[in-house]
Amino acid sequence: MEQPEKSEVMAEEAEPDVDVQLHSTGAFSQGFIDEINHLLDSNDRATLRAKVDELFAADVADLLEQLDRDQRVPFVVLCGESFDFAVLTELDDKVREKLLEDLPADFVARGVRTLESDDAVYILEDLEAEEQAQILDKIPEFERLQLTKNLEYPEESAGRRMTGDYIAVPPFWTVGQTIDYMRETDDLPNEFYELFIVDPAFRLIGTVALDRILRTKRPVQIADLMEDDLKTVQVDEDQEDVARKFERYDLVSVGVLDEDERLVGVITVDDIVDVIAEEAEEDIRRLSGVGDEEMSDTVWQTTRSRFVWLLINLATAVLASAVIGLFDATIEQMVALAVLMPIVASMGGNAGTQTMTVAVRALATKDLGGYNARRVVSREMLVGFLNGVAFAVVIGFVAWGWFGNAQLGGVIAAAMVINMVVAGLSGILIPLALSKLGADPAVASTVFLTTVTDVVGFFAFLGLAALLLL
């Protein structure tokens, strides 16, 4: 029998198999997507379930987003009871909302019941009140009351993020009693890192790490092990402030207290990681003027969300052009000014954006405030001046060599210094002022900054040119 050449064998081994689902980048192969579509078209429930069972929830979410819109509901329905509703917590917001609208309320209610309360609330909170009610009516009363109570807390608060699944024990229990309780109780949380110690009024008095319990003899009382230096949050506390506490104190979980200081829930670090990612993404989007835009948005939705921001920028551009119009006679006499003036405005805009980005993020993390604002403003003004001088020397010599006019080089150098100092000051003062006025610096800072650097840049350069060169 003729043996295949070694190169042929290697080629066959290297050929990608449809069963290889994910590339090294984490993206699904096109072959796998095509196979899933084929299984949906052929209504092959058993094979589809086998494929999906091999994936993590986040991977199934990515798969759902890559399927055509009309294939998403059939995919979930065909998976049936094996579909993990935790997948919905990983989905793009608008994909999740549309999917929940299209799925039967009974099916959604059964799926929600399999989740911890914080994940269930996360899925339900963006639905319309009528749709929420339809789903909640299908859930047993005790579970429904807990979800309803969490949904009553403000959006993006600790109450919305907390889970009611935690372990609370009295301080007089022994380690042995506590371990036996955890072994014998069926409705414990799926994952937990520490136990919460409460008094008879359910006020939190301490915590005990799980590893410490496992390393301690059974007769020892819990009160002798607990840490009473507590870090807690209130139910109405903003989730961004909660995330900051996790970061500052290296927490893995934290108790959530109501207005009577009673323990009503727990927030764990896995939920806070999502909060940190959401808040950072939100700031980036606002700075760019894309609002709540998602990758799944249609052309019309994307166009509409960006239009208002672009319209505002058009107004600021018209204002900058009006400043240029004041010096039209000056530009006519020296065409070199038209060539060079965008440089001054552009450098100021970029320098100001650097400062503004740092300032907005520092305000969001509470690293910038009244206690250090003056020092930071002085620093940014000095940085703007030093960078302005450095680039003034560079562009001054460039302009001199380019147009053979030393005075022109001096004018653009002076304008560069002026605009870079103004850019540094604007980049820090505008976010501070907006924050002081109660506005979100991430939303409005860019528009004001662009206007200031353009207007000052053009006015300084053209004004000095009109005064000194003509």
C-alpha positions in Angstrom: 0.0 0.0 0.0 1.4 3.4 -1.0 2.2 5.6 2.0 1.2 9.3 1.8 4.0 11.8 1.7 5.0 13.4 5.0 4.1 16.8 3.8 0.6 15.6 2.8 0.0 14.2 6.3 1.1 17.5 7.9 -1.2 19.4 5.6 -4.1 17.2 6.6 -3.3 17.7 10.3 -2.9 21.4 9.9 -6.3 21.8 8.2 -8.7 23.4 10.6 -11.5 21.2 11.9 -15.1 22.5 12.3 -15.0 21.2 15.9 -12.2 23.7 16.7 -14.6 26.3 18.0 -12.4 29.1 19.1 -9.4 30.8 17.6 -6.5 31.8 19.9 -8.1 35.3 20.0 -11.2 33.9 21.6 -13.4 34.5 18.5 -15.5 31.7 17.1 -14.4 30.1 13.8 -16.6 30.7 10.9 -16.9 26.9 10.5 -18.4 26.6 14.0 -20.9 29.5 13.3 -22.0 27.8 10.1 -22.4 24.5 11.9 -24.6 26.1 14.6 -26.8 27.7 11.9 -27.1 24.3 10.2 -28.2 22.7 13.5 -30.8 25.5 14.0 -32.1 25.1 10.5 -32.4 21.3 10.9 -33.9 21.6 14.4 -31.2 19.2 15.8 -31.7 19.8 19.5 -29.4 17.0 20.8 -26.4 18.0 18.8 -26.9 21.7 19.6 -27.1 21.1 23.3 -23.9 19.0 23.2 -22.1 21.8 21.4 -23.3 24.5 23.8 -22.7 22.5 27.0 -19.0 22.6 26.1 -18.9 26.4 26.3 -18.7 28.9 29.2 -21.5 31.4 29.6 -19.5 34.3 28.2 -18.7 32.2 25.1 -22.4 31.3 24.6 -23.1 35.1 24.8 -20.6 35.8 22.1 -22.1 33.1 20.0 -25.6 34.5 20.4 -24.4 38.0 19.4 -22.8 36.6 16.2 -25.9 34.7 15.1 -28.5 36.5 12.9 -31.2 38.3 14.9 -33.9 35.8 13.7 -31.8 32.9 14.9 -31.3 34.0 18.5 -34.7 33.0 19.9 -34.7 29.6 18.1 -31.3 29.0 19.6 -32.4 29.6 23.2 -35.7 27.7 22.7 -33.9 24.7 21.1 -31.4 24.6 24.0 -34.4 24.4 26.3 -33.8 23.7 30.0 -30.1 23.2 29.4 -29.7 26.9 28.5 -27.9 28.7 31.2 -29.6 32.0 31.9 -26.3 33.4 33.3 -25.5 33.8 29.5 -27.9 36.8 29.5 -25.8 38.7 32.0 -22.9 38.6 29.5 -24.9 39.8 26.5 -24.9 43.3 24.9 -27.7 45.2 26.7 -29.9 45.7 23.7 -29.5 42.1 22.5 -30.6 40.9 25.9 -33.6 43.2 26.0 -34.8 42.2 22.6 -34.3 38.5 23.4 -36.3 38.8 26.7 -39.1 40.6 24.8 -39.3 37.8 22.3 -39.0 34.8 24.6 -42.2 33.4 26.4 -42.7 34.8 29.9 -42.9 31.3 31.4 -39.6 30.3 29.9 -37.9 33.5 31.2 -39.4 33.0 34.6 -38.1 29.5 34.9 -34.6 30.6 33.8 -34.5 33.6 36.2 -35.3 31.3 39.1 -32.0 29.4 38.4 -29.9 32.5 39.0 -28.7 34.3 42.1 -30.8 37.3 42.9 -28.2 39.9 41.8 -28.0 38.3 38.3 -31.8 38.0 38.1 -32.2 41.7 38.9 -29.5 42.6 36.4 -31.5 40.8 33.7 -34.9 42.2 34.6 -34.0 45.8 35.5 -33.8 47.2 31.9 -37.2 45.8 30.9 -40.4 47.8 30.8 -42.5 47.6 33.9 -45.2 45.7 32.1 -42.7 43.1 30.9 -41.2 42.8 34.3 -44.6 42.2 35.9 -45.4 39.4 33.4 -42.2 37.6 34.3 -42.4 38.2 38.0 -46.0 36.9 38.1 -44.7 33.5 37.0 -42.2 33.3 39.9 -43.2 31.9 43.4 -44.1 34.6 45.9 -41.1 34.4 48.2 -38.6 34.7 45.3 -40.7 37.4 43.7 -40.8 39.5 46.8 -37.0 39.5 47.1 -36.5 40.4 43.4 -39.2 43.1 43.6 -37.5 44.7 46.6 -34.1 44.8 44.9 -35.7 46.3 41.8 -37.1 49.1 44.0 -33.6 50.3 44.9 -32.1 53.1 42.7 -30.4 52.1 39.4 -26.6 51.5 39.7 -26.9 51.3 43.5 -25.5 48.6 45.9 -29.1 47.4 46.3 -29.3 46.5 42.7 -26.0 44.7 42.7 -26.3 42.8 45.9 -27.3 39.2 46.2 -29.6 37.8 49.0 -27.7 34.5 48.9 -25.2 34.6 51.7 -24.4 32.8 55.0 -25.1 34.5 58.3 -24.5 32.8 61.6 -24.7 34.0 65.3 -21.4 34.7 67.2 -22.0 32.0 69.8 -22.0 29.1 67.3 -18.9 26.9 67.3 -16.8 26.1 64.2 -18.3 22.6 64.3 -21.9 23.9 64.3 -21.1 26.2 61.5 -19.5 23.5 59.3 -22.4 21.1 60.0 -24.9 23.8 59.1 -23.1 24.4 55.8 -23.0 20.7 55.0 -26.7 20.1 55.8 -28.3 23.2 54.3 -29.4 22.9 50.7 -29.9 26.5 49.6 -26.4 27.8 50.2 -24.8 30.2 47.7 -23.1 28.6 44.8 -19.9 30.5 45.7 -18.9 32.2 48.9 -15.7 33.5 50.5 -16.7 34.5 54.0 -19.4 34.2 56.6 -21.2 37.1 58.1 -21.8 37.2 61.8 -25.0 38.9 63.0 -26.8 39.7 66.3 -30.4 38.7 67.0 -31.6 41.9 65.2 -29.6 40.8 62.1 -27.1 43.7 62.5 -23.7 42.8 61.2 -21.1 42.5 63.9 -18.3 40.7 62.1 -17.0 38.4 59.3 -15.0 35.2 59.2 -13.1 34.1 56.1 -14.0 30.6 55.0 -10.3 29.4 55.0 -10.0 30.4 58.6 -13.0 28.3 59.6 -11.5 25.3 57.8 -8.2 25.6 59.6 -9.7 26.0 63.1 -10.8 23.2 65.6 -14.5 22.5 65.9 -15.0 23.6 69.6 -13.8 27.2 68.9 -16.5 29.8 68.9 -17.1 31.9 65.8 -16.9 35.1 68.0 -13.2 34.2 68.7 -12.4 34.1 64.9 -14.4 37.0 63.5 -13.0 40.2 62.2 -14.9 43.2 63.7 -13.1 45.9 61.6 -15.9 46.0 59.1 -16.2 47.6 55.7 -19.8 47.9 54.7 -21.9 49.7 52.2 -25.5 51.1 52.2 -28.2 49.8 49.9 -28.5 53.2 48.2 -24.8 53.7 47.7 -23.6 54.2 44.1 -22.0 51.1 42.6 -19.0 53.2 41.5 -18.4 54.1 45.2 -18.7 50.5 46.1 -16.2 49.5 43.5 -13.8 52.1 44.8 -14.0 50.5 48.3 -13.2 47.1 46.8 -10.2 48.5 45.1 -9.0 50.5 48.1 -9.4 47.8 50.7 -8.8 44.7 48.6 -12.2 43.2 49.4 -13.6 40.0 48.1 -17.1 40.6 49.4 -18.9 43.2 51.5 -22.1 43.3 53.5 -24.9 45.6 52.3 -26.9 47.4 55.1 -30.3 49.0 55.1 -31.2 52.3 56.8 -31.5 50.4 60.1 -28.0 49.0 59.7 -29.3 45.5 59.2 -27.7 43.1 56.8 -29.8 42.7 53.7 -27.4 41.4 51.1 -23.8 40.9 50.0 -21.8 42.1 47.0 -19.0 39.9 45.8 -15.9 40.8 43.8 -17.0 39.1 40.6 -19.9 41.6 40.4 -17.6 44.5 41.1 -15.3 43.5 38.2 -18.3 44.0 35.9 -19.1 47.4 37.6 -15.5 48.6 37.0 -15.6 47.6 33.4 -19.0 49.2 32.9 -18.0 52.5 34.5 -14.8 52.7 32.6 -16.6 52.0 29.3 -19.2 54.5 30.1 -16.6 57.3 30.7 -14.8 56.4 27.4 -18.1 56.5 25.5 -19.1 59.8 27.0 -15.8 61.4 26.2 -16.2 60.3 22.6 -19.8 61.4 22.4 -21.3 58.0 21.6 -23.6 57.8 24.6 -25.1 54.3 25.1 -24.2 53.0 21.7 -23.7 49.2 21.4 -22.0 47.0 18.8 -25.4 45.5 18.0 -27.1 48.8 17.2 -28.5 49.3 13.7 -27.2 51.9 11.2 -30.1 54.2 12.1 -29.6 53.8 15.9 -25.9 54.5 15.6 -26.4 57.5 13.3 -29.0 59.0 15.6 -26.9 58.6 18.8 -23.9 60.3 17.2 -25.8 63.1 15.4 -26.4 65.4 18.3 -22.8 65.3 19.4 -21.6 66.0 15.9 -24.1 68.8 15.6 -22.6 70.4 18.8 -19.1 70.0 17.4 -20.3 71.7 14.1 -21.4 74.7 16.1 -18.0 75.0 17.8 -16.3 74.6 14.5 -18.4 77.5 13.1 -17.4 79.6 16.1 -13.7 78.9 15.4 -14.3 79.7 11.7 -15.8 83.0 12.8 -12.6 83.9 14.6 -10.7 83.1 11.4 -13.1 85.4 9.5 -12.1 88.3 11.6 -8.6 88.1 10.1 -9.5 87.3 6.5 -7.6 90.4 5.3 -4.5 89.4 7.2 -4.6 85.9 5.7 -5.0 87.4 2.2 -1.8 89.4 2.6 0.2 86.4 3.9 -0.9 83.0 2.6 1.6 81.2 4.9 -0.7 82.0 7.9 -3.4 79.7 6.4 -0.9 77.0 6.0 0.4 77.2 9.6 -2.6 78.1 11.7 -4.1 74.6 12.0 -0.9 73.5 13.7 -1.4 75.8 16.7 -5.0 74.8 17.2 -4.3 71.1 16.7 -1.5 71.0 19.2 -3.5 72.9 21.8 -6.5 70.5 21.3 -4.3 67.4 21.7 -2.5 68.8 24.8 -5.8 69.8 26.3 -7.3 66.4 25.6 -4.5 64.7 27.4 -5.0 66.8 30.5 -8.8 66.5 30.3 -8.7 62.7 30.1 -6.6 62.4 33.2 -8.8 65.0 35.0 -12.1 63.3 34.2 -10.8 59.9 35.3 -9.4 61.4 38.5 -12.7 63.0 39.3 -14.5 59.7 38.7 -12.2 57.9 41.1 -12.3 60.8 43.6 -8.5 61.3 43.3 -9.1 64.9 42.3 -11.0 67.3 44.6 -10.8 70.5 46.6 -7.9 69.2 48.7 -5.5 68.9 45.7 -7.2 70.9 42.9 -4.9 74.0 43.3 -1.7 71.9 43.1 -2.9 69.9 40.1 -4.0 73.1 38.3 -0.6 74.7 38.9 1.1 71.5 37.7 -0.9 71.4 34.4 -0.2 75.0 33.7 3.5 74.5 34.2 3.4 71.3 32.0 1.6 73.3 29.3 4.1 76.1 29.5 7.1 73.7 29.3 5.7 71.7 26.4 4.7 75.0 24.7 8.2 76.3 24.9 9.7 73.0 23.6 7.3 72.8 20.6 7.5 76.6 20.0 11.2 76.2 19.4 10.6 73.3 17.0 7.8 74.9 15.0 9.5 78.3 15.0 12.5 77.0 13.2 10.3 74.9 10.9 8.3 78.0 9.9 11.5 80.0 9.4 13.1 77.4 7.2 9.9 76.7 5.3 8.9 80.3 4.5 12.2 82.1 5.0 10.7 84.5 7.5 12.2 84.6 11.0 9.4 86.9 12.3 6.7 84.4 11.2 8.6 81.7 13.1 8.6 83.9 16.2 4.8 84.6 15.9 3.8 81.0 15.6 6.2 80.1 18.5 4.6 82.7 20.7 1.1 81.5 19.7 2.1 77.9 20.5 3.2 78.8 24.0 0.0 80.7 24.7 -2.3 78.0 23.4 -0.5 75.2 25.1 -0.8 77.0 28.5 -4.4 77.7 27.9 -5.0 74.1 26.8 -3.4 72.8 30.0 -5.5 75.1 32.2 -8.7 74.4 30.2 -8.1 70.6 30.4 -8.2 70.7 34.2 -10.5 73.7 34.9 -13.3 72.7 32.6 -13.9 69.3 34.2 -13.5 70.8 37.7 -16.0 73.5 37.0 -18.5 71.0 35.4 -18.2 68.7 38.4 -18.7 71.6 40.8 -21.9 72.6 38.9 -23.2 69.0 39.2 -22.8 68.2 35.5 -20.9 65.1 34.2 -17.4 66.2 33.1 -17.2 63.1 30.8 -20.1 64.3 28.7 -19.5 68.1 28.3 -15.7 68.6 28.7 -14.7 67.8 25.2 -17.0 70.3 23.5 -15.9 73.2 25.7 -12.2 72.2 25.5 -12.3 72.0 21.7 -13.9 75.4 21.5 -11.4 77.1 23.8 -8.3 75.7 22.2 -9.5 76.4 18.6 -10.6 79.9 19.4 -7.5 80.8 21.5 -5.2 79.2 19.0 -6.5 80.9 15.9 -6.9 84.3 17.7 -3.4 84.2 19.2 -1.7 83.3 16.0 -3.6 85.5 13.6 -3.8 88.4 16.1 -0.1 88.4 16.7 0.5 88.1 12.9 -1.7 91.1 12.2 0.0 93.1 15.0 3.6 92.2 14.2 3.9 91.2 10.6 1.7 93.5 8.6 
